[in-house]
Amino acid sequence: MLKQIIILVLVSAPFIGFAQQEEGQFIHKHLVRADASIIAGVMLKDNINNVHVNGNLEYYLDTKISVRGDCNYMLGSNGLTIDSTGLKDNHSVMLGAVYHFPTTTHFDPYFILQPGFAYTSSYNAGYQSLSQDHAKTIYYKPVISPLATAGLGFNYYFQRFAHLFLETRYVYGQHLSDAPQPISLEEFRITFGLGFNLF
């Protein structure tokens, strides 16, 4: 992870120098920004690592408040044991408010709070006997599970049509399934990348 952050800083250094020559802020009322990224997630209760694809769209009501919608698609997980219950699907949609801390630069730190829901399905991979030849995986039907999420992040607007971003967030929820044991959707997520500005 440290290597990726160093590469991001090195790649963005020329843009940061360019942004210092720009006058005024790029953050303004009616700004629309969007980005897509890969998210690394850790499910806190089960120590399972997830990878998601995220896309979001944000509309600035003014320089301090914006409305943002996020869609996440889980690509996969690791960390399950042979007899554990895991998530086959964990895709989510969230919509909520973002508070942007006032600055006089192109740096845009923010706090985000979003309710939402997840399309989740689970399975249990276990053995019926001591022989591995009798493996049986049981799949449980998909359900809609409510979510809540809060996070901190920042955007760095280095020019009119693009920005860099970094975000960490905590996701809270419970998989509402008929699986024999409850599955927590609690997850810590982190992402960074390049986004685009419209209007």
Backbone as a chain_set.jsonl record, in Angstrom:
{"seq": "MLKQIIILVLVSAPFIGFAQQEEGQFIHKHLVRADASIIAGVMLKDNINNVHVNGNLEYYLDTKISVRGDCNYMLGSNGLTIDSTGLKDNHSVMLGAVYHFPTTTHFDPYFILQPGFAYTSSYNAGYQSLSQDHAKTIYYKPVISPLATAGLGFNYYFQRFAHLFLETRYVYGQHLSDAPQPISLEEFRITFGLGFNLF", "coords": {"N": [[0.818, -1.191, 0.0], [1.956, 1.244, 0.786], [3.821, 1.585, -1.22], [2.12, 2.058, -3.412], [0.994, 4.516, -2.68], [3.259, 6.178, -2.706], [3.908, 6.061, -5.431], [1.587, 7.309, -6.457], [1.918, 9.922, -5.422], [4.298, 10.689, -6.727], [3.486, 10.598, -9.416], [1.514, 12.566, -9.391], [2.875, 14.902, -8.775], [3.795, 16.765, -10.882], [1.284, 17.851, -11.633], [0.454, 19.107, -9.311], [2.261, 21.208, -9.133], [1.433, 22.637, -11.4], [-1.15, 23.357, -10.615], [-0.656, 25.252, -8.671], [-0.25, 27.557, -10.074], [-2.705, 28.297, -10.997], [-5.497, 30.506, -10.637], [-7.772, 31.26, -8.019], [-10.403, 29.06, -6.735], [-11.374, 25.726, -7.708], [-13.576, 24.638, -6.687], [-16.982, 25.079, -6.49], [-20.39, 26.298, -6.402], [-22.828, 24.211, -7.943], [-20.963, 22.551, -9.125], [-20.173, 19.467, -10.631], [-18.91, 16.341, -9.978], [-17.209, 13.284, -10.737], [-16.119, 9.897, -10.296], [-14.368, 6.78, -10.703], [-13.213, 3.819, -9.166], [-11.008, 1.342, -7.691], [-11.657, -0.401, -4.733], [-10.195, -1.295, -1.694], [-11.076, -3.464, 0.881], [-11.619, -4.398, 4.319], [-13.218, -6.755, 6.191], [-14.192, -6.347, 9.376], [-15.006, -8.047, 11.538], [-14.626, -10.671, 10.671], [-12.17, -10.793, 9.499], [-11.798, -10.766, 6.694], [-10.748, -10.062, 3.432], [-11.821, -7.837, 0.956], [-12.453, -6.891, -2.458], [-13.643, -4.196, -4.268], [-15.366, -2.565, -6.972], [-15.929, 0.812, -7.465], [-18.163, 3.464, -8.232], [-18.989, 6.888, -8.388], [-21.078, 9.815, -8.135], [-21.29, 13.27, -7.725], [-22.86, 16.238, -6.571], [-22.456, 19.631, -6.017], [-24.104, 21.604, -3.785], [-23.424, 23.999, -2.63], [-20.303, 25.579, -1.69], [-19.752, 24.173, 0.606], [-21.566, 22.062, 1.114], [-22.622, 19.043, -0.37], [-24.301, 16.594, -2.449], [-24.121, 13.138, -2.745], [-23.955, 10.133, -4.612], [-23.226, 6.667, -4.5], [-22.133, 3.646, -6.054], [-21.324, 0.293, -5.554], [-19.59, -2.612, -6.521], [-18.858, -5.83, -5.633], [-15.936, -7.534, -6.336], [-14.545, -9.758, -5.388], [-13.438, -11.955, -2.646], [-11.132, -12.89, -0.025], [-9.704, -15.032, 2.501], [-11.424, -16.76, 3.721], [-12.128, -19.726, 5.57], [-12.238, -23.357, 5.269], [-14.635, -24.292, 6.442], [-16.169, -22.027, 6.789], [-18.73, -19.446, 6.698], [-19.465, -17.396, 4.024], [-19.667, -14.402, 1.947], [-21.202, -14.389, -1.137], [-22.197, -12.46, -2.847], [-21.994, -8.935, -2.527], [-23.032, -6.21, -3.11], [-23.586, -2.732, -3.373], [-25.616, 0.264, -2.968], [-25.532, 3.678, -2.264], [-26.6, 6.788, -0.891], [-26.172, 10.124, 0.046], [-25.157, 12.9, 2.198], [-22.45, 15.25, 1.949], [-20.051, 16.973, 3.772], [-17.969, 19.662, 3.207], [-14.94, 20.806, 4.33], [-14.078, 24.173, 4.79], [-11.621, 25.724, 2.727], [-8.886, 27.665, 1.356], [-7.577, 26.885, -0.827], [-6.813, 24.523, -3.474], [-7.266, 22.167, -2.274], [-9.578, 19.93, -0.915], [-10.916, 18.843, 1.74], [-13.175, 16.477, 3.282], [-16.177, 15.255, 4.97], [-18.205, 12.417, 4.92], [-21.501, 11.074, 4.943], [-23.66, 8.458, 4.582], [-26.663, 6.688, 4.072], [-27.846, 3.476, 2.902], [-28.294, 0.522, 0.849], [-27.613, -2.989, 0.495], [-27.168, -5.577, -1.859], [-27.041, -8.769, -1.033], [-25.715, -12.075, -0.868], [-25.144, -15.333, 0.482], [-22.994, -18.132, 1.339], [-22.135, -21.471, 2.436], [-19.298, -23.237, 2.819], [-18.55, -26.387, 3.37], [-17.545, -29.619, 4.683], [-18.987, -32.804, 4.346], [-17.961, -35.13, 5.313], [-14.903, -36.633, 6.545], [-13.425, -36.994, 4.33], [-12.173, -35.275, 1.536], [-13.434, -35.613, -0.811], [-16.12, -35.457, -0.581], [-17.156, -32.872, -0.593], [-19.39, -30.179, -0.009], [-21.144, -27.367, -0.993], [-23.285, -24.98, 0.283], [-25.701, -22.752, -0.827], [-27.282, -19.692, -0.024], [-30.324, -17.84, -0.407], [-30.369, -14.646, -2.114], [-30.607, -11.408, -0.493], [-31.902, -8.15, 0.429], [-30.088, -5.871, 2.259], [-29.94, -3.398, 4.796], [-27.688, -0.56, 5.014], [-25.252, 1.603, 6.581], [-22.963, 4.268, 6.329], [-19.932, 6.043, 7.01], [-17.378, 8.44, 6.455], [-14.057, 9.811, 5.798], [-12.234, 12.001, 3.686], [-10.416, 13.418, 0.883], [-10.387, 15.692, -1.893], [-8.256, 16.747, -4.479], [-8.044, 19.369, -6.474], [-6.432, 19.708, -9.258], [-6.564, 20.8, -11.732], [-8.92, 22.249, -14.109], [-10.678, 20.242, -15.081], [-10.164, 17.85, -13.78], [-9.33, 15.815, -10.883], [-7.528, 14.615, -8.0], [-8.092, 12.014, -5.576], [-8.588, 10.728, -2.249], [-9.905, 8.411, 0.001], [-11.267, 7.15, 3.036], [-13.439, 4.908, 4.659], [-16.04, 3.727, 6.9], [-18.169, 1.028, 6.942], [-21.327, -0.074, 7.984], [-23.47, -2.767, 8.717], [-25.819, -5.551, 8.522], [-26.061, -8.779, 7.286], [-29.043, -9.871, 6.192], [-30.072, -12.724, 6.265], [-31.195, -16.191, 5.886], [-29.165, -17.79, 6.694], [-27.367, -20.054, 8.863], [-25.725, -18.782, 10.747], [-25.253, -15.391, 11.812], [-24.073, -12.838, 9.567], [-21.835, -10.272, 9.584], [-21.705, -7.098, 8.004], [-19.858, -5.216, 8.468], [-17.203, -3.134, 7.565], [-14.029, -1.841, 6.742], [-12.967, 0.504, 4.439], [-10.789, 1.631, 1.823], [-9.732, 3.901, -0.683], [-8.262, 5.4, -3.613], [-7.488, 7.69, -6.309], [-8.014, 9.012, -9.649], [-10.257, 11.519, -10.61], [-13.038, 13.151, -12.366], [-14.247, 16.386, -13.367], [-17.257, 18.108, -14.041], [-19.099, 20.66, -15.724]], "CA": [[0.0, 0.0, 0.0], [2.851, 2.388, 0.852], [4.396, 1.725, -2.556], [1.109, 2.674, -4.27], [0.855, 5.931, -2.302], [4.456, 6.873, -3.205], [3.735, 6.189, -6.889], [0.56, 8.333, -6.671], [2.52, 11.241, -5.146], [5.244, 10.99, -7.799], [2.738, 10.863, -10.647], [0.728, 13.798, -9.268], [3.73, 16.057, -8.483], [3.722, 17.805, -11.917], [-0.019, 18.486, -11.619], [0.399, 19.98, -8.142], [2.977, 22.418, -9.527], [0.574, 23.362, -12.329], [-2.294, 23.898, -9.88], [-0.259, 26.419, -7.898], [-0.307, 28.723, -10.946], [-4.098, 28.626, -11.26], [-6.069, 31.487, -9.728], [-9.085, 30.908, -7.493], [-10.692, 27.669, -6.447], [-12.204, 25.005, -8.666], [-14.77, 24.215, -5.958], [-18.003, 26.125, -6.575], [-21.779, 25.847, -6.483], [-23.227, 23.511, -9.168], [-19.918, 21.668, -9.632], [-20.495, 18.039, -10.666], [-17.683, 15.558, -10.102], [-17.447, 11.843, -10.801], [-14.923, 9.077, -10.393], [-14.489, 5.328, -10.573], [-11.978, 3.343, -8.55], [-10.962, 0.041, -7.028], [-11.653, -0.226, -3.283], [-9.729, -2.393, -0.844], [-11.879, -3.495, 2.098], [-11.368, -5.436, 5.319], [-14.373, -7.003, 7.051], [-13.548, -6.277, 10.681], [-15.324, -9.149, 12.452], [-14.212, -11.965, 10.146], [-10.832, -10.657, 8.919], [-11.901, -11.133, 5.281], [-10.38, -8.956, 2.546], [-12.676, -7.717, -0.223], [-12.107, -5.927, -3.503], [-14.849, -3.649, -4.884], [-15.295, -1.483, -7.949], [-16.816, 1.88, -7.008], [-18.399, 4.631, -9.061], [-19.833, 7.849, -7.674], [-21.435, 11.082, -8.77], [-21.504, 14.234, -6.646], [-23.325, 17.559, -6.976], [-22.201, 20.626, -4.972], [-25.167, 22.588, -3.562], [-22.597, 25.198, -2.463], [-18.911, 25.168, -1.487], [-19.619, 23.363, 1.82], [-22.481, 20.915, 1.142], [-22.916, 18.391, -1.647], [-25.055, 15.344, -2.399], [-23.322, 12.155, -3.483], [-24.423, 8.768, -4.737], [-22.164, 5.695, -4.756], [-22.476, 2.268, -6.386], [-20.188, -0.611, -5.35], [-19.75, -3.995, -6.985], [-17.781, -6.636, -5.062], [-15.294, -8.436, -7.292], [-14.168, -11.011, -4.744], [-12.988, -11.976, -1.259], [-10.265, -13.98, 0.411], [-9.613, -15.123, 3.95], [-12.384, -17.739, 4.243], [-11.646, -21.08, 5.858], [-13.02, -24.413, 4.617], [-15.98, -24.452, 7.008], [-16.755, -20.74, 7.148], [-19.81, -18.894, 5.889], [-18.973, -16.183, 3.378], [-20.562, -13.665, 1.058], [-21.025, -14.571, -2.578], [-22.461, -11.132, -3.404], [-22.073, -7.822, -1.579], [-23.069, -5.028, -3.973], [-24.333, -1.73, -2.613], [-25.952, 1.599, -3.472], [-25.629, 4.606, -1.135], [-26.866, 8.181, -1.235], [-26.133, 10.922, 1.27], [-24.612, 14.256, 2.205], [-21.021, 15.438, 2.163], [-19.676, 18.296, 4.277], [-16.631, 20.033, 2.763], [-14.316, 21.76, 5.236], [-13.648, 25.319, 3.986], [-10.196, 26.016, 2.527], [-8.653, 28.717, 0.352], [-6.703, 26.284, -1.832], [-7.451, 23.488, -4.303], [-7.436, 21.017, -1.393], [-10.993, 19.855, -0.534], [-11.188, 17.77, 2.702], [-14.615, 16.323, 3.496], [-16.767, 14.193, 5.785], [-19.346, 11.88, 4.178], [-22.44, 10.252, 5.705], [-24.61, 7.921, 3.611], [-27.401, 5.436, 4.242], [-27.962, 2.757, 1.642], [-28.668, -0.88, 0.959], [-26.721, -3.908, -0.197], [-27.673, -6.85, -2.386], [-26.083, -9.723, -0.481], [-26.044, -13.502, -0.816], [-24.091, -16.02, 1.221], [-22.827, -19.568, 1.133], [-21.366, -22.182, 3.44], [-18.472, -24.274, 2.197], [-18.175, -27.33, 4.42], [-17.387, -31.017, 4.29], [-19.934, -33.725, 4.961], [-17.202, -36.208, 5.958], [-13.482, -36.323, 6.64], [-12.852, -37.079, 2.99], [-12.392, -34.065, 0.745], [-14.211, -35.962, -2.002], [-17.533, -35.236, -0.307], [-17.369, -31.456, -0.298], [-20.707, -29.677, -0.406], [-21.329, -25.939, -0.746], [-24.699, -24.613, 0.397], [-25.927, -21.349, -1.167], [-28.503, -19.119, 0.543], [-30.908, -16.903, -1.368], [-29.964, -13.249, -1.929], [-31.518, -10.513, 0.232], [-31.527, -6.728, 0.502], [-29.693, -5.555, 3.633], [-29.66, -1.961, 4.976], [-26.317, -0.164, 5.345], [-24.932, 2.995, 6.916], [-21.529, 4.461, 6.146], [-19.367, 7.359, 7.303], [-15.981, 8.431, 6.047], [-13.273, 11.03, 5.62], [-11.423, 11.963, 2.478], [-10.134, 14.723, 0.284], [-10.175, 15.849, -3.327], [-7.279, 17.789, -4.81], [-8.382, 19.832, -7.815], [-5.192, 20.237, -9.817], [-6.92, 21.595, -12.911], [-10.358, 22.478, -14.236], [-11.501, 19.082, -15.423], [-9.73, 16.612, -13.121], [-8.905, 15.907, -9.485], [-7.072, 13.413, -7.31], [-8.873, 11.82, -4.365], [-8.27, 9.661, -1.303], [-11.04, 8.298, 0.921], [-11.425, 6.008, 3.921], [-14.793, 4.896, 5.213], [-16.497, 2.598, 7.699], [-19.495, 0.569, 6.504], [-21.983, -0.871, 9.014], [-24.692, -3.432, 8.289], [-25.975, -6.963, 8.866], [-26.624, -9.585, 6.199], [-30.331, -10.367, 6.68], [-30.258, -13.976, 5.543], [-31.58, -17.347, 6.692], [-27.975, -18.589, 6.991], [-27.418, -20.477, 10.269], [-25.046, -17.833, 11.621], [-25.333, -14.04, 11.249], [-22.87, -12.337, 8.904], [-21.705, -8.832, 9.698], [-21.22, -6.394, 6.816], [-18.925, -4.176, 8.911], [-16.029, -3.154, 6.699], [-13.219, -0.633, 6.589], [-12.604, 0.597, 3.033], [-9.909, 2.723, 1.419], [-9.573, 4.027, -2.127], [-7.704, 6.643, -4.135], [-7.395, 7.666, -7.757], [-8.207, 10.214, -10.457], [-11.647, 11.755, -10.95], [-13.291, 14.179, -13.374], [-15.168, 17.457, -13.012], [-18.123, 18.55, -15.131], [-19.747, 21.967, -15.526]], "C": [[0.865, 1.26, 0.0], [3.466, 2.658, -0.516], [3.406, 2.418, -3.501], [0.943, 4.154, -3.96], [2.05, 6.737, -2.809], [4.355, 7.079, -4.712], [2.71, 7.268, -7.21], [1.122, 9.727, -6.464], [3.472, 11.64, -6.262], [4.546, 11.329, -9.111], [2.02, 12.203, -10.579], [1.578, 15.042, -9.048], [3.693, 17.124, -9.585], [2.394, 18.554, -11.927], [-0.147, 19.462, -10.456], [1.111, 21.292, -8.443], [2.147, 23.268, -10.469], [-0.58, 24.038, -11.605], [-1.923, 25.134, -9.098], [-0.332, 27.69, -8.742], [-1.738, 29.156, -11.258], [-4.609, 29.629, -10.228], [-7.45, 31.031, -9.288], [-9.227, 29.423, -7.247], [-11.504, 27.038, -7.57], [-13.508, 24.555, -8.016], [-15.789, 25.359, -6.007], [-19.387, 25.482, -6.619], [-22.062, 25.293, -7.871], [-22.105, 22.681, -9.799], [-20.438, 20.228, -9.582], [-19.183, 17.299, -10.862], [-18.034, 14.072, -10.07], [-16.113, 11.112, -10.813], [-15.293, 7.606, -10.295], [-13.17, 4.824, -10.038], [-12.127, 1.912, -8.064], [-10.856, 0.303, -5.53], [-11.113, -1.487, -2.622], [-10.521, -2.333, 0.455], [-11.483, -4.635, 3.014], [-12.613, -5.561, 6.175], [-13.853, -7.253, 8.462], [-13.806, -7.491, 11.566], [-14.787, -10.488, 11.984], [-12.823, -11.963, 9.533], [-10.799, -11.173, 7.475], [-11.573, -9.897, 4.449], [-11.254, -8.996, 1.297], [-12.083, -6.732, -1.213], [-13.408, -5.514, -4.181], [-14.465, -2.711, -6.025], [-16.328, -0.455, -7.517], [-16.951, 2.951, -8.078], [-19.265, 5.59, -8.28], [-20.026, 9.115, -8.49], [-21.826, 12.04, -7.665], [-21.89, 15.599, -7.216], [-23.163, 18.517, -5.797], [-23.367, 21.616, -4.909], [-24.572, 23.963, -3.295], [-21.183, 24.718, -2.177], [-18.725, 24.277, -0.257], [-20.447, 22.083, 1.812], [-22.673, 20.363, -0.267], [-23.717, 17.115, -1.39], [-24.309, 14.347, -3.274], [-23.974, 10.781, -3.464], [-23.27, 7.856, -5.119], [-22.771, 4.351, -5.13], [-21.21, 1.426, -6.244], [-20.538, -2.002, -5.844], [-18.573, -4.803, -6.435], [-17.246, -7.61, -6.102], [-14.945, -9.773, -6.669], [-13.667, -10.821, -3.334], [-11.921, -13.037, -1.09], [-10.188, -13.963, 1.92], [-10.599, -16.097, 4.557], [-11.694, -19.064, 4.528], [-12.594, -22.089, 5.225], [-14.457, -24.457, 5.128], [-16.653, -23.129, 7.352], [-17.901, -20.351, 6.218], [-19.333, -17.573, 5.318], [-20.019, -15.546, 2.491], [-20.209, -13.957, -0.391], [-21.192, -13.23, -3.28], [-22.505, -10.117, -2.272], [-21.981, -6.528, -2.377], [-23.974, -3.994, -3.307], [-24.56, -0.445, -3.39], [-26.158, 2.484, -2.256], [-25.849, 6.024, -1.644], [-26.877, 8.992, 0.045], [-25.456, 12.263, 1.068], [-23.114, 14.242, 2.475], [-20.811, 16.857, 2.679], [-18.22, 18.544, 3.905], [-16.074, 21.1, 3.704], [-13.752, 22.925, 4.416], [-12.125, 25.463, 3.922], [-10.084, 27.149, 1.512], [-7.743, 28.196, -0.758], [-7.512, 25.292, -2.672], [-7.687, 22.198, -3.517], [-8.846, 21.042, -0.825], [-11.223, 18.686, 0.43], [-12.674, 17.686, 3.011], [-14.937, 15.195, 4.463], [-18.024, 13.726, 5.057], [-20.178, 10.973, 5.083], [-23.527, 9.779, 4.744], [-25.346, 6.701, 4.151], [-27.476, 4.738, 2.887], [-28.445, 1.341, 1.866], [-27.697, -1.718, 0.136], [-27.506, -5.121, -0.688], [-26.649, -7.895, -1.966], [-26.613, -11.152, -0.598], [-24.857, -14.221, -0.201], [-24.049, -17.497, 0.875], [-22.054, -20.149, 2.302], [-20.627, -23.313, 2.742], [-17.995, -25.205, 3.291], [-18.054, -28.728, 3.879], [-18.371, -31.877, 5.062], [-19.221, -34.863, 5.677], [-15.742, -35.791, 6.018], [-12.799, -36.365, 5.281], [-13.162, -35.813, 2.203], [-13.187, -34.349, -0.523], [-15.701, -35.674, -1.81], [-17.815, -33.783, 0.081], [-18.744, -31.028, -0.79], [-20.799, -28.204, -0.033], [-22.821, -25.645, -0.756], [-24.822, -23.116, 0.111], [-27.263, -20.898, -0.578], [-29.003, -18.024, -0.383], [-30.476, -15.471, -1.069], [-31.049, -12.43, -1.222], [-31.017, -9.078, 0.087], [-31.275, -6.398, 1.966], [-29.401, -4.064, 3.759], [-28.217, -1.725, 5.415], [-26.299, 1.271, 5.844], [-23.425, 3.127, 6.804], [-21.135, 5.891, 6.463], [-17.897, 7.32, 6.93], [-15.363, 9.807, 5.968], [-12.46, 10.882, 4.349], [-11.073, 13.355, 2.025], [-10.07, 14.586, -1.232], [-9.096, 16.909, -3.486], [-7.496, 18.171, -6.258], [-7.153, 20.481, -8.428], [-5.401, 20.953, -11.137], [-8.421, 21.551, -13.117], [-11.188, 21.213, -14.377], [-11.105, 17.789, -14.715], [-9.302, 16.879, -11.679], [-8.367, 14.563, -9.015], [-7.915, 13.255, -6.058], [-8.317, 10.668, -3.543], [-9.407, 9.618, -0.302], [-10.937, 7.029, 1.749], [-12.835, 6.061, 4.484], [-15.065, 3.612, 5.991], [-17.92, 2.279, 7.25], [-20.069, -0.322, 7.601], [-23.262, -1.488, 8.454], [-24.682, -4.885, 8.714], [-26.642, -7.667, 7.692], [-27.894, -10.281, 6.716], [-30.722, -11.642, 5.935], [-30.747, -15.074, 6.484], [-30.4, -18.291, 6.909], [-27.943, -18.915, 8.48], [-26.689, -19.541, 11.225], [-25.1, -16.447, 10.992], [-23.998, -13.623, 10.635], [-22.877, -10.818, 9.004], [-21.189, -8.262, 8.378], [-20.27, -5.259, 7.2], [-17.632, -4.281, 8.11], [-15.331, -1.804, 6.742], [-12.726, -0.61, 5.157], [-11.681, 1.782, 2.784], [-9.769, 2.711, -0.095], [-8.91, 5.35, -2.47], [-7.615, 6.539, -5.65], [-7.604, 9.023, -8.378], [-9.684, 10.327, -10.808], [-11.802, 12.917, -11.914], [-14.371, 15.147, -12.914], [-15.972, 17.866, -14.246], [-18.728, 19.894, -14.752], [-18.903, 22.883, -14.649]], "O": [[0.556, 2.229, -0.694], [3.615, 3.81, -0.924], [3.803, 3.266, -4.3], [0.769, 4.963, -4.872], [1.879, 7.858, -3.289], [4.68, 8.155, -5.214], [2.919, 8.063, -8.126], [0.834, 10.629, -7.251], [3.467, 12.79, -6.702], [4.965, 12.236, -9.829], [1.921, 12.906, -11.585], [1.05, 16.151, -9.125], [3.568, 18.304, -9.259], [2.364, 19.755, -12.197], [-0.774, 20.513, -10.585], [0.636, 22.362, -8.063], [2.149, 24.494, -10.358], [-0.95, 25.163, -11.939], [-2.775, 25.994, -8.872], [-0.462, 28.785, -8.195], [-1.955, 30.27, -11.734], [-4.191, 29.596, -9.07], [-8.212, 30.481, -10.083], [-8.318, 28.635, -7.506], [-12.229, 27.724, -8.291], [-14.438, 24.138, -8.706], [-15.482, 26.481, -5.607], [-19.525, 24.279, -6.845], [-21.592, 25.842, -8.868], [-22.279, 22.158, -10.9], [-21.067, 19.824, -8.604], [-18.431, 17.586, -11.794], [-19.021, 13.662, -9.46], [-15.105, 11.642, -11.282], [-16.387, 7.247, -9.861], [-12.114, 5.338, -10.407], [-13.224, 1.353, -8.034], [-10.058, 1.135, -5.1], [-11.522, -2.601, -2.95], [-10.627, -1.27, 1.067], [-11.065, -5.699, 2.559], [-13.029, -4.596, 6.816], [-13.162, -8.239, 8.715], [-12.902, -7.925, 12.281], [-14.517, -11.362, 12.808], [-12.339, -13.006, 9.092], [-9.897, -11.916, 7.087], [-12.068, -8.806, 4.733], [-11.41, -10.04, 0.662], [-11.308, -5.85, -0.844], [-14.185, -6.363, -4.617], [-13.375, -2.139, -6.036], [-17.474, -0.804, -7.234], [-15.979, 3.303, -8.747], [-20.183, 5.164, -7.578], [-19.255, 9.433, -9.395], [-22.594, 11.686, -6.77], [-21.323, 16.055, -8.209], [-23.667, 18.254, -4.705], [-23.597, 22.374, -5.851], [-25.148, 24.979, -3.686], [-20.887, 23.545, -2.404], [-17.66, 23.685, -0.085], [-20.059, 21.105, 2.451], [-22.86, 21.113, -1.225], [-23.795, 16.626, -0.263], [-23.913, 14.662, -4.396], [-24.478, 10.328, -2.436], [-22.435, 8.211, -5.951], [-23.804, 3.96, -4.586], [-20.151, 1.799, -6.749], [-21.64, -2.502, -5.615], [-17.42, -4.497, -6.736], [-17.993, -8.404, -6.674], [-15.031, -10.809, -7.329], [-13.487, -9.696, -2.868], [-11.81, -13.962, -1.894], [-10.57, -12.978, 2.551], [-10.627, -16.262, 5.776], [-10.784, -19.469, 3.805], [-13.643, -21.712, 4.702], [-15.391, -24.637, 4.347], [-17.61, -23.108, 8.126], [-18.02, -20.86, 5.104], [-18.846, -16.718, 6.057], [-21.114, -16.079, 2.308], [-19.065, -13.792, -0.813], [-20.433, -12.896, -4.189], [-22.999, -10.413, -1.184], [-20.968, -5.831, -2.324], [-25.009, -4.344, -2.742], [-23.827, -0.107, -4.319], [-26.866, 2.108, -1.322], [-25.343, 6.404, -2.7], [-27.515, 8.603, 1.024], [-25.212, 12.703, -0.056], [-22.588, 13.347, 3.136], [-21.321, 17.82, 2.107], [-17.342, 17.749, 4.237], [-16.664, 22.17, 3.857], [-13.024, 22.698, 3.45], [-11.434, 25.34, 4.933], [-11.072, 27.539, 0.889], [-7.202, 28.979, -1.54], [-8.738, 25.238, -2.582], [-8.251, 21.243, -4.051], [-9.277, 22.07, -0.302], [-11.681, 17.63, -0.005], [-13.366, 18.704, 3.006], [-14.117, 14.319, 4.74], [-18.826, 14.552, 4.621], [-19.639, 10.208, 5.882], [-24.237, 10.595, 4.158], [-24.708, 5.768, 4.64], [-27.199, 5.344, 1.852], [-28.943, 1.002, 2.94], [-27.05, -1.226, -0.788], [-28.399, -5.618, -0.001], [-25.527, -7.913, -2.472], [-27.809, -11.398, -0.445], [-23.713, -13.788, -0.337], [-24.939, -18.032, 0.215], [-21.406, -19.428, 3.06], [-21.229, -24.215, 2.16], [-17.113, -24.839, 4.068], [-18.425, -28.992, 2.735], [-18.564, -31.706, 6.265], [-19.803, -35.501, 6.554], [-15.393, -34.695, 5.58], [-11.707, -35.821, 5.115], [-14.298, -35.339, 2.21], [-13.573, -33.42, -1.233], [-16.458, -35.652, -2.781], [-18.617, -33.511, 0.974], [-19.203, -31.458, -1.848], [-20.558, -27.836, 1.117], [-23.532, -26.017, -1.69], [-24.132, -22.304, 0.728], [-28.252, -21.63, -0.627], [-28.218, -17.36, -1.06], [-30.242, -15.117, 0.087], [-32.24, -12.718, -1.336], [-29.881, -8.829, -0.315], [-32.139, -6.617, 2.816], [-28.689, -3.508, 2.923], [-27.607, -2.556, 6.086], [-27.209, 2.053, 5.567], [-22.69, 2.2, 7.147], [-21.894, 6.83, 6.222], [-17.242, 6.287, 7.071], [-16.047, 10.827, 6.058], [-12.048, 9.781, 3.982], [-11.387, 14.345, 2.687], [-9.748, 13.529, -1.775], [-9.036, 17.862, -2.708], [-7.177, 17.404, -7.166], [-6.856, 21.646, -8.165], [-4.501, 21.645, -11.612], [-9.125, 20.876, -12.366], [-12.292, 21.134, -13.839], [-11.658, 16.732, -15.02], [-8.963, 18.003, -11.307], [-8.706, 13.514, -9.563], [-8.408, 14.246, -5.52], [-7.667, 9.761, -4.063], [-9.837, 10.658, 0.197], [-10.57, 5.969, 1.242], [-13.362, 7.14, 4.754], [-14.432, 2.577, 5.782], [-18.771, 3.167, 7.189], [-19.387, -1.219, 8.095], [-24.045, -0.807, 7.792], [-23.674, -5.395, 9.203], [-27.66, -7.208, 7.173], [-27.823, -11.166, 7.569], [-31.603, -11.624, 5.076], [-30.722, -14.922, 7.706], [-30.593, -19.454, 7.264], [-28.442, -18.131, 9.287], [-27.012, -19.514, 12.412], [-25.004, -16.324, 9.771], [-22.932, -14.003, 11.119], [-23.818, -10.162, 8.559], [-20.344, -8.867, 7.718], [-19.915, -4.435, 6.358], [-17.042, -5.355, 7.986], [-15.977, -0.756, 6.776], [-12.133, -1.583, 4.691], [-11.781, 2.81, 3.453], [-9.698, 1.65, -0.715], [-8.99, 6.31, -1.702], [-7.66, 5.444, -6.21], [-7.405, 10.056, -7.737], [-10.298, 9.356, -11.251], [-10.828, 13.592, -12.247], [-15.285, 14.781, -12.173], [-15.435, 17.958, -15.35], [-18.848, 20.212, -13.569], [-19.298, 24.018, -14.382]]}, "num_chains": 1, "name": "protein.A"}
